[in-house]
C-alpha cells in the first residue's frame, strides 16, 4: 500500500506509539523556538538574534537528547549520560543568557518580561527532556528541584525580593515537574505497549503450540497401538518362520492389514484430524484467534452441507486463520458462511493488513487450496478489500455436489476432496503392495522357508 500514509500503516501499534512519543517531545523543542522567537521581538535586532541563536542550539541538543533517550528506553543504545549533562549545562547557559540580555539590553519593561519568559520556557522544556533519560523517582524529582533552586538563586542575586524569587522558582518547579511527569508517564506507557504486544505474540505462539500438541496426541493415539501390535506380530512371525511353522503367513497377513490401516488413519489425521468437520473448524478458528487477542465473529451454520464441501471449506478456514496469525497486525476478523442460490460462500475478512501481507494471494498455501477446491468445481479469491482490509472468499457450487452419487460428493469407491486417491501403479507402490494379502503371505513364506 503506497502513498503518504503507507509508511504509517506499515508500522505496528507499538511502533506507532513510539513514533508519536518521539515527535511529541520533538514538537516541544519546536514550540520552544517559536515561542522564544516571538518573545525576542521586543529585545531589538542584536539582542533578539543572540537569544534566538542560543535557543536554537538548545533546541538542537534537546532533539538529539530525545532520540538518544528513547533509544535507551527501548534498549537500542546505552544511557546518554554525557548528553544529559550537556543538555543541563546548555539549558542553564541559555537561561543565564536570557537574564543577561534583560540586564544589559534596552531598559524597558517589555524586555524584562520577554527575557524572563524565555528563561522560564527554556528551563521548563530542558527539565522535561532531561527526565526522559533518567530512571528512579528520586532522580526525576531532583531535576526540576535543582533547576527551581537555581532559579531562586538567580532571581535573588538580581535583587528581586524573596517573595518574587520564591514565586519564580515555584513556577519553574511546577512547569518543569509537570513536563518531567509527562516524560516519565510517556516512557511508562510506551514500555507497557511493547510488553502487551510481546504478550500477544506469546499467546499466538502458545495457541499454535497447543494445536500442534493436539495433532501430536491424535497421531500418537492412531499410531501407538498399531505400531506396538505390528512389532509384536512381526516378532512372532519371525519366530514361526524360523521354526518352519505355516502360522507365520497368517501373522504377516495381519501385519500387512495393520500397516495398511495405519497408513489410512495417518492420512486421515494429516488431511483432516480424522474428520474435517466445518462446524468444528469454525469453532476452533474462533477459539485460536480469540486466544491470540483478535476479536473474531463467526456467522452461518455448516449443518446440512455435503461432507466434501465441509472438508474443503474446513481447509480454507485453517489456512485463512494461519494467514491472519502470521501476517499483518489484525485486531478484528469476521468469518461468514452463506448458502446463496445453489452455492455456498465462505468469506474470511480481517483488518490490519501490512503491505507484505497483501501479497499472500499467491502463496503456496492458497495455491494448494485452489487446487483442492478445483476438484469440486470451487473457486478461491484472496486479496485486499476495503482500506486496510484483506478478504479471502471460497465459493463452491452445490448442484454438482448433490448430483454425485453415494454418501459424498465423490461417490462410492472414489476419493473425496482432500483425501488421497489410490496410488498410481507406477509410483508409490511396490509389486508386493499391489498383490492381494494371500499372495503376499505366500511370497513371504517362500522367501524365509529354506
C-alpha positions in Angstrom: 0.0 0.0 0.0 1.7 3.1 -1.2 1.2 6.8 -0.7 1.9 9.4 2.0 0.3 7.3 4.7 1.8 4.0 3.6 4.8 4.3 6.0 2.5 4.9 9.0 0.2 2.0 8.1 3.1 -0.4 7.8 4.1 0.2 11.3 2.9 -2.0 14.2 0.9 -0.5 17.1 3.9 -0.2 19.4 6.0 1.4 16.7 3.2 3.9 16.1 3.1 4.8 19.8 6.9 5.1 19.9 6.8 7.4 16.8 4.0 9.5 18.4 6.1 9.8 21.6 9.2 10.9 19.8 7.6 13.5 17.7 5.6 14.8 20.7 8.8 15.7 22.5 10.4 17.0 19.3 7.4 19.3 19.0 8.1 20.7 22.5 11.5 21.8 21.2 10.0 23.4 18.1 7.4 25.1 20.2 10.2 26.5 22.4 12.0 28.0 19.4 8.8 29.6 18.0 7.7 31.0 21.4 11.1 32.5 22.2 11.2 33.9 18.6 8.0 35.9 19.3 9.4 37.0 22.7 12.7 38.1 21.1 11.0 40.8 19.0 10.9 43.5 21.8 14.6 42.9 22.5 15.8 44.5 19.3 17.8 43.2 16.4 21.1 42.2 18.0 19.9 41.0 21.4 17.0 39.2 19.8 19.2 37.5 17.3 21.7 36.4 20.0 18.8 35.0 22.1 17.4 33.1 19.1 20.9 31.7 18.3 21.4 30.4 21.8 17.9 29.0 21.9 18.5 27.3 18.5 21.5 25.5 20.0 19.4 24.4 23.0 16.6 23.1 20.6 19.1 21.1 18.7 20.6 19.5 21.8 17.0 18.8 23.0 16.1 17.0 19.8 19.2 14.8 19.9 18.6 14.0 23.6 15.0 13.0 22.9 16.1 10.5 20.2 19.0 9.1 22.3 16.9 8.8 25.5 14.1 6.9 23.8 16.6 4.6 22.1 18.0 3.9 25.5 14.5 3.2 26.8 14.0 0.6 24.1 17.4 -0.9 24.7 18.9 0.2 21.4 21.8 2.1 22.9 23.4 2.9 26.3 22.2 5.6 28.5 23.3 9.0 27.2 24.7 10.3 30.4 27.1 12.8 28.9 24.4 14.1 26.6 22.1 14.6 29.6 24.7 16.6 31.4 25.4 18.6 28.2 21.7 19.5 27.9 21.6 20.5 31.6 24.6 22.8 31.1 23.2 24.3 27.8 19.9 24.9 29.5 21.5 26.8 32.3 23.7 28.7 29.9 20.8 29.8 27.7 18.7 30.8 30.7 21.6 32.9 32.0 22.0 34.4 28.6 18.3 35.5 28.6 18.8 37.0 32.1 22.0 38.8 30.8 20.1 40.3 27.9 17.5 41.6 30.2 20.1 43.2 32.4 22.2 44.7 29.7 19.7 45.2 26.9 17.3 48.1 26.4 15.8 49.4 29.7 12.2 48.6 29.0 9.6 46.6 31.0 8.7 44.6 27.9 12.4 43.5 27.6 12.4 42.2 31.1 9.2 40.3 30.6 10.4 38.8 27.3 13.7 37.7 28.8 12.0 36.3 31.9 9.5 34.3 29.8 12.3 33.0 27.6 14.2 31.9 30.7 11.2 30.0 32.1 10.4 28.3 28.8 14.0 27.1 28.2 14.4 25.8 31.8 11.0 24.0 31.8 11.4 22.3 28.5 15.0 21.4 29.3 13.9 19.9 32.6 11.2 17.7 30.9 13.5 16.4 28.2 16.3 15.5 30.7 13.8 13.5 32.6 13.4 11.2 29.5 16.8 9.8 30.1 16.6 9.3 33.8 15.1 6.5 35.9 14.3 6.4 39.5 11.8 8.6 41.4 14.4 10.5 43.4 16.5 11.4 40.4 13.4 12.5 38.4 12.3 14.7 41.3 15.8 16.1 41.7 15.9 17.6 38.2 13.0 20.1 38.5 14.0 20.7 42.1 17.6 21.6 41.1 16.5 24.0 38.3 13.9 25.6 40.7 16.7 26.2 43.3 18.9 27.7 40.6 16.1 30.0 39.5 15.7 31.2 43.1 19.4 31.9 43.4 19.5 33.8 40.0 16.4 35.9 40.8 17.6 36.7 44.3 21.0 37.6 43.1 19.5 40.1 40.6 18.0 41.9 43.5 14.4 40.5 43.4 12.6 40.3 46.7 12.4 36.9 48.5 8.7 36.6 47.6 9.3 37.2 43.9 12.3 34.8 43.9 10.2 32.1 45.6 7.4 32.6 43.1 9.8 32.4 40.1 11.3 29.2 41.5 7.9 27.8 42.2 6.8 28.4 38.6 9.9 26.6 37.3 9.3 23.8 39.8 5.6 23.3 38.7 6.3 23.7 35.0 9.4 21.5 34.9 7.8 19.0 37.3 4.7 18.7 35.1 6.8 18.1 31.9 9.1 15.7 33.7 6.0 13.8 34.9 4.7 13.7 31.3 8.0 12.3 30.2 8.0 9.6 32.8 4.4 8.6 32.1 5.1 8.6 28.3 8.0 6.2 28.7 6.0 4.0 31.1 3.1 3.8 28.6 5.5 3.0 25.8 7.0 0.2 27.7 3.6 -1.2 28.5 2.5 -1.1 24.9 5.6 -3.1 23.9 5.1 -5.6 26.7 1.4 -6.1 25.7 2.5 -6.7 22.1 5.1 -9.3 23.2 2.4 -10.9 25.4 0.1 -11.1 22.4 2.8 -12.7 20.3 3.4 -15.2 23.1 -0.3 -16.0 23.2 -0.3 -16.6 19.5 2.7 -18.9 19.7 1.0 -20.8 22.6 -2.2 -21.2 20.6 -0.2 -22.6 17.7 1.8 -24.8 20.0 -1.4 -26.1 21.6 -2.7 -27.0 18.2 0.5 -28.9 17.4 0.2 -30.8 20.7 -3.4 -31.7 19.8 -2.2 -33.0 16.5 0.6 -34.9 18.2 -1.8 -36.5 20.6 -4.1 -37.6 17.7 -1.2 -39.0 15.8 0.1 -40.9 18.9 -3.4 -42.3 19.6 -3.7 -43.5 16.0 -0.2 -45.0 15.6 0.8 -46.0 19.1 -1.3 -49.2 19.4 -1.0 -50.3 15.8 2.8 -50.0 15.8 3.0 -51.9 19.0 0.9 -54.7 17.5 2.8 -54.7 14.3 6.1 -55.0 16.2 4.7 -57.9 18.3 3.3 -59.8 15.3 6.4 -59.3 13.2 8.5 -60.7 16.0 6.1 -63.7 16.3 6.2 -64.2 12.5 10.0 -64.3 12.6 10.0 -66.9 15.3 7.4 -69.0 13.5 9.2 -68.7 10.2 12.5 -69.8 11.8 10.7 -72.9 13.1 9.1 -73.6 9.7 5.6 -73.1 11.0 2.9 -72.2 8.5 1.2 -69.9 11.0 3.9 -67.3 10.1 1.9 -66.5 6.9 -1.2 -65.6 8.8 0.8 -63.3 11.2 2.4 -61.5 8.2 -1.0 -61.1 6.6 -2.2 -59.5 9.8 0.9 -57.2 9.9 0.1 -56.1 6.3 -3.5 -55.4 7.3 -2.4 -53.3 10.3 0.1 -51.4 8.2 -2.5 -50.5 5.6 -5.0 -49.5 8.3 -2.3 -47.4 9.9 -1.5 -45.7 6.6 -5.1 -44.9 6.1 -5.6 -43.5 9.6 -2.4 -41.4 9.3 -3.7 -39.9 6.1 -6.9 -39.0 7.8 -5.1 -37.4 10.6 -2.8 -35.4 8.4 -5.6 -34.4 6.0 -8.3 -33.6 8.4 -7.6 -34.6 12.0 -9.7 -37.8 11.4 -12.7 -35.9 10.2 -12.8 -32.4 8.6 -16.0 -31.1 10.2 -16.6 -27.5 9.1 -18.5 -26.6 12.3 -15.6 -27.8 14.5 -13.2 -25.9 12.3 -15.2 -22.7 12.7 -15.4 -23.0 16.4 -11.7 -23.9 16.6 -10.7 -20.9 14.5 -12.7 -18.6 16.7 -11.0 -20.0 19.8 -7.5 -19.7 18.4 -8.0 -16.1 17.2 -9.5 -15.0 20.5 -6.6 -16.6 22.3 -4.3 -14.6 20.1 -6.1 -11.3 21.1 -8.1 -10.9 17.9 -11.8 -10.1 18.0 -13.4 -12.9 15.9 -17.0 -13.2 14.9 -18.4 -16.3 13.1 -21.8 -16.3 11.3 -23.5 -19.1 9.5 -24.1 -22.8 10.1 -22.4 -25.7 8.5 -25.2 -28.2 9.2 -26.7 -29.8 6.1 -23.7 -29.2 3.8 -22.3 -32.2 1.9 -19.3 -33.9 3.5 -17.0 -33.0 0.6 -17.9 -29.3 0.9 -17.4 -29.3 4.6 -14.0 -30.9 4.2 -12.8 -28.4 1.6 -14.1 -25.4 3.4 -12.6 -26.7 6.7 -9.2 -26.5 5.0 -10.0 -23.0 3.8 -10.8 -21.9 7.4 -7.5 -23.4 8.6 -5.4 -21.6 6.0 -7.2 -18.3 6.5 -6.7 -18.4 10.3 -3.0 -19.2 9.7 -2.6 -16.2 7.5 -4.4 -13.9 10.0 -2.0 -15.1 12.7 1.2 -14.9 10.6 0.6 -11.8 8.5 -0.3 -8.2 9.3 -1.5 -6.9 12.7 -5.1 -7.8 12.8 -7.5 -6.7 15.5 -10.7 -8.0 14.1 -11.7 -11.0 11.9 -15.1 -11.9 10.5 -15.9 -15.3 9.2 -19.2 -15.6 7.2 -20.7 -18.8 5.8 -23.7 -18.3 3.4 -25.7 -20.5 1.1 -26.8 -18.4 -1.9 -28.8 -19.8 -4.9 -27.2 -23.2 -5.1 -23.8 -22.3 -4.0 -22.0 -22.0 -0.6 -19.8 -19.0 0.0 -17.2 -18.7 2.8 -15.5 -15.4 3.4 -12.8 -14.5 5.9 -12.1 -10.8 6.3 -9.6 -9.2 8.7 -8.0 -5.7 9.2 -4.5 -4.6 10.0 -3.0 -6.0 6.8 0.5 -4.8 6.1 1.9 -4.2 2.6 3.6 -7.6 2.6 0.5 -9.4 3.8 -1.5 -8.0 0.9 0.5 -10.2 -1.5 -0.3 -13.5 0.2 -2.8 -14.4 -2.5 0.0 -16.1 -4.5 1.4 -18.1 -1.6 1.8 -21.8 -1.7 -0.9 -22.4 1.0 -3.6 -20.6 -1.0 -2.4 -22.3 -4.2 -3.0 -25.6 -2.6 -6.4 -24.6 -1.5 -7.3 -23.5 -5.1 -6.2 -27.0 -6.3 -8.3 -28.6 -3.6 -11.4 -26.5 -4.5 -10.9 -27.1 -8.2 -11.6 -30.8 -7.6 -15.2 -30.0 -6.7 -15.6 -27.0 -9.1 -14.9 -24.5 -6.4 -13.1 -21.2 -6.6 -10.9 -19.1 -4.3 -10.2 -15.4 -4.3 -7.9 -13.6 -1.9 -6.7 -10.0 -1.9 -7.2 -6.5 -0.4 -10.8 -5.5 0.1 -11.6 -2.2 1.6 -8.9 0.2 3.0 -6.6 -1.8 5.3 -8.7 -5.0 4.9 -7.9 -8.4 3.5 -10.6 -10.8 2.3 -10.5 -14.5 1.4 -13.5 -15.9 -0.4 -14.2 -19.5 -1.3 -17.2 -20.5 -3.4 -18.4 -24.0 -4.1 -21.5 -24.9 -6.3 -23.9 -27.3 -4.5 -25.6 -28.7 -7.6 -22.6 -30.7 -8.7 -22.2 -32.0 -5.1 -25.8 -33.2 -4.9 -25.6 -34.7 -8.3 -22.7 -37.0 -7.2 -23.9 -40.5 -6.1 -23.1 -42.2 -2.8 -22.5 -40.8 0.6 -20.3 -37.9 -0.5 -19.6 -35.8 -3.5 -17.0 -38.2 -4.8 -19.3 -41.3 -4.9 -18.5 -44.8 -3.8 -15.1 -46.1 -4.4 -13.7 -42.6 -5.4 -11.5 -40.4 -3.3 -13.3 -37.5 -1.8 -11.8 -34.0 -2.0 -8.9 -33.5 0.3 -8.4 -37.3 0.7 -5.7 -39.2 -1.1 -6.7 -41.3 -4.1 -5.3 -44.7 -5.0 -1.6 -44.8 -5.6 -0.6 -44.9 -9.2 0.6 -48.3 -10.4 3.9 -46.9 -11.4 4.8 -44.8 -8.4 4.5 -45.0 -4.7 3.6 -48.7 -4.5 5.6 -51.8 -4.9 4.5 -55.1 -6.6 4.1 -56.6 -3.2 1.6 -53.8 -2.2 -0.4 -54.4 -5.4 -0.9 -58.1 -4.8 -3.6 -59.5 -2.5 -2.9 -60.4 1.1 -2.8 -64.1 0.4 -0.2 -63.8 -2.4 1.9 -61.5 -0.2 1.8 -64.1 2.6 2.8 -66.9 0.2 5.6 -64.8 -1.2 6.9 -64.1 2.3 6.9 -67.8 3.2 8.8 -68.7 0.0 11.5 -66.2 0.9 12.0 -67.4 4.5 11.4 -71.1 4.1 14.6 -73.0 3.2 
